[in-house]
Amino acid sequence: MTVEQAVWAEKHRPSKLNEVIGQKEQVNRMKRWVNDDTMPHLLLHGPAGTGKTASAVAFAKEKYGDDWRQNLIQMNASDDRGIETVREDIKSKAMQSASGKYQFKILYLDESDSLTKDAQAALRRVMEQYSDQTRFILSCNYPSKLIDPIQSRCTPLPFRRLDDSEIEELLTRILEKEDVEYEESAVGKIVEYVQGDARRAVQTLQTSVEDGELTENIIQVVGGQVDDETVEEMISKCFNGQMDEAHEMVVTEILPNVTDYSRFTNTLMKKIQYSDELPRDVRFYAISQIGDLERNIMEGCNPHTQINSYLCQLQNARYASIPNYSDE
């Protein structure tokens, strides 16, 4: 069994541009270049899992037909970010002529925003020098990290985060194709968990199916989630001065179960944002500090220390709240 057959994210990857979900405007623009050799360099940018790579591959399949593998070169800039990668690997591939009757081939460079500035400057020269035989499709999450000369040489195509309904449609379609019995509530859990990331949604779906079934109980185990009620209780204990109990919850219920801290901080933000227990100014302050909490954890700081530190800030904000002054 090949990877394309075993891994659902590959097996159910769109083979045509019409099959790409949620990016109708950008897909329509790409369709115009399927039979047009005046295609410019493209810059696909947006959050992870929104269909950038899928669209590039589907475009190549439509443009080149059976010859698409010979005329699409896929590279990931994050594998080696330095200037030597551009001078040696990328340049040598850009120099190659297209296979068959085609005027040019496509070089797809994923995560191009991870290249160093020197490497980007070298890439700009390669794009200029070999544009006759190679069209570049660059993909990135943050286009602002690319130097202006590269941005100006590409037609930008922004990819938006997918709506929950679009993710649900994708998962339901795959479940039916794979003949899996499922609970709608379980699908909803995955949709909530992935936050618009289609690739993560399909990967989570495959790992959550057990013996041809998808249930909520399996999602809880595979997703490594913390119940919303647990997060809400932790916030409440912190606000009401029960700091020992709140810290105990971090140790016993939060840290052992969280595998995705980005999702955890998102849940934390929502529970604070819509809390009826927290004064308005405390909510605003608490939300403003969540970005620092997530960034520190993602950069490698100890999650135990960071979460407890955040809870202490929330406790301090409670006593500094303007309503507290007015009550006295």
N, C-alpha and C positions, 0 to 999 in steps of 0.2 A: 504494500500500500504506500503510495507516494504522500508527500507532505500536503499536496493540494487536496488529496482525498481524506486524509486523517484530521487535518486541522480545519475547523469550521470557518475560521477567519479567512483562510485561503480558498476553501471549497466554495464558499458563498460570496466570494469577492465579485463585484460587478464585472461582466464581460463586455458590456456596452454602456455607453454614456447615459442612455435612457434609464439604466438600472441604478444609477447613483442616486441616493436618497437625500433630499433636502437642500440641494444646491442647484436648483433649476436655472437660475440666471447665469451662473458660471458655466454650467454644462452647455447651455445654449450658445454661449460665446465660443466654447471649445469646439462645438460641432461645426462651426463655420470654417475651421482650419483643417478639417479632416481631408477635404479635397482641394485645399488651397495651399500652394507652396510659398505664399507670402507670409506664412505663420511667423510671428515674432518670438523672441525668447519670452517665457512666461514665468511669473512669480506667484505660486500658490501659497497663500498664507492664512493661518487661522489655528485654532486650538487642535490638540491631538485628537485623532479619531473622527475627523469630520469629512473624510473622503478625498484628501489631497492625493495620496498615493494611488488609491483606487481609481480616481478620475484620470490620472496620468497613464496608468496601465490600460484602462478601457479606451482612452484616446488612441494609444499606440495600436491596440488590437483593431480598431476601426480603420485607422489610417493605413496600416501595413498588412492587414489580413493575416495570412499564414506566416508571413515573414516578420511578424512583430518582435519575436525574440531576438532576431538578428539585428534589428534596427532600434531597439530600446536598451540602453545601457543604464542600469540602476546602481547608484553609489550612495553611500551615507557619509556625510561630511564629519559626523561626530566620531567615526572610527579613527580618523587621524586628522587633526584640525590644522596642521602646519602648512607652510608654504611649499614644502617639498612634495606634499601630496598633489598640489595643483600643478607644479612644474613637471612632475613625473607621471603619476597615474592619470589625472584628469586630462592633461595635455595630450598624452599619448593616445588616449581614447578619442579625444575630440578631433585628432588628425585623421582618423580612419574614415573612409568613405562609406556611404550607405550601401547596404546589401540589396542587390536586385535593381529594379528600374527606378528607384526613388532618388530624388534630388538630395535629400539630407536624412540623417538619422536623428534620434532624440537621446540626449544625455540627461537623465533625471537625477538631480542631486538633492537628496533628502537632508533635512536639518542643516541647511546651508548657513543659517545664522550662527552656527557653532564655529565656523571658520574664523581664524584670527584676522585682524585687519590686513596684515601683510599678505596672507593667503587670499583674501578677497580682492586685493589690488591685483595680484597675479591672475586670479580668475577673470577679472574684468578684461585683461589683455588677451586671455585665451578665447573668451567669448567674442571679442572683436576679430581676432585673427582667423578663427575657424568657423565663422558663422555660415559660410557657404555650404559646408558639409555637415555641420552639427547645429541643431537648435537645442538650447538649454531650457529645461523646465526645473526651476528652483523651488524647493518647498521649505517652509520654515514656520515657526510659531510666532516669531517676533520680527517683522520686517524692519523695524527701527534699528535692529542690530546690524543690518547690512549697510555698507557704505553707499553714499548717494550715487556714484557712477554705476553701480550694479543695478540699483533700483530704477534709475533712469533708462537703462537698456532693456528693461523687462516690462511687459504688460501685466499689471497686478490683477490677480483674481482672488478676492477675499472669500474664504470659506467660513461660514458661521457655525456656531455650535448647534447641534440638532435639537429639535423640540422633543419633548417626552413622547408625543404621539407618533413621531417619526421613528424613534427608537423602538417603541412598542410594536409598530407595524413591521419593522425589520425582524424582530425577535419572533413574532407570531408566525411570520412567513417561513422562517428557518425551522421552527418547531414542527410545522405542518409538513414541510419537505422531509424532515428527519423522522416523521411519524412518532413524535413524542407526545405522551399525554401530559397535560400541564394544568396547573392552577393559575387562573388569571391574576390572583393576588401575588403569586410568585414572580410572574412576569413584571408586575408593578414594582416589586421590590428591586429587581435588577435595574429597571428604568430609573428608579430613584437613586440607586447606588452609583450608576455610571455617569450621571450628570451630562448627558449629551455626547458621550464618547462612544461611537459605534463600534470601534475595534474592541474596546474593553467590554462592551455589552455582549458581543458575540463570544469572546473568550470566557467571560463569566458564565454565560449561558451553557457553553459546552462542559465546563468543569462542574456545573451545578446539576446536570442531568445524571440521574442514577437509575439504572435498570429501566430505561425508557420512560422515566417519569421526572417531572419537575415540580417540587413542592416547596412551600415556604421554609420548612425545617431544614432542608438541604441548603437553601440560600443562606440561612443564618450561619451554618457551619463554614461553607466555602467562602462567603463574603467577609468573614471576620468583622462583623458589624457589632456596634454597640446600640442597644435599643434607644430610641429617642427619649423614652421615659427615664432611662438611667441618666442621660445627659441633663434632662430637665431637673431631676432630683438632685444631682450634683450642684447645679447652679443655685437651686433653692436653699440647700444646706449652707452653701457659701454665703449667700446674701443674708441669711438669718443668723449668721455668726457661728454656725456649727462647722468650724474649719477642720477640726479633727476628723469628723465624719466625712467631710468632703474629700480630704486628703486620703482617707482610707478607701473611698470609692475609686480614686485614681489608681491606687495600688491593686485593688482586688477585682475591679470591674471594668476599668477603662483600658489600662495598659495591656493586660493579658488578651484582650479581644480585638484591639485595633490593629489592622494591617494597613489601612490607608488613612494616613493622618490628614490628607487633604480633605477627604470626605468627613472625617471627624470634626475638623475645624468648621466645615461648611454647616454641619448639623448644629454645632455649638453656636454659630452665628445666627442661624434661623431661630433657635430656641430663645436666645437673648433678644433678638429683634421683635419677636411676638410675645414676649413675656409680659403678663399682666402684673407680675410681682415687682419688677424693677422700675424705678422712676425713669422718666424719659431721658434725663441727662446722663444717668448711669448707663442706660442702654447704648446711647450714642458713644460714650467713652469706651465701653466694653467692646463694641463692634470695631472701633478705630484701632484697638490693640490686637485684634485677631490676626491681622496681616503679619505683624511681627512674630506672633506665636507660630504661625505656619511656616514662615520663612526660616526661623531659627531651627525648627525641627527638620525641615528639608535640607538645611545646610549641615546637619549632622549633630546638632546639640542634643543633649539628653532629654528625651520626651518627658520623663518623670519630673525633672527639674523645671522644664519650661511650662508644663501644665500647672504645676503647683504654684509657680511664680505668677502665672496669669490669674489664678484664683485669688491669690493674695491681692493683686491689683483690683480685682472686682470687689473684694471685701473693703479695701481702702476707699474705693469710689463710692461705696454705699454710705460711708460716714461723711464724705465730702459733698454728698448730694445736696443741691439747693433746697429741695423739700424738707430735708432734715433741719436746716437752719430756720426755715419758716415755722416748723412745728414747735421749735423751742421759743 
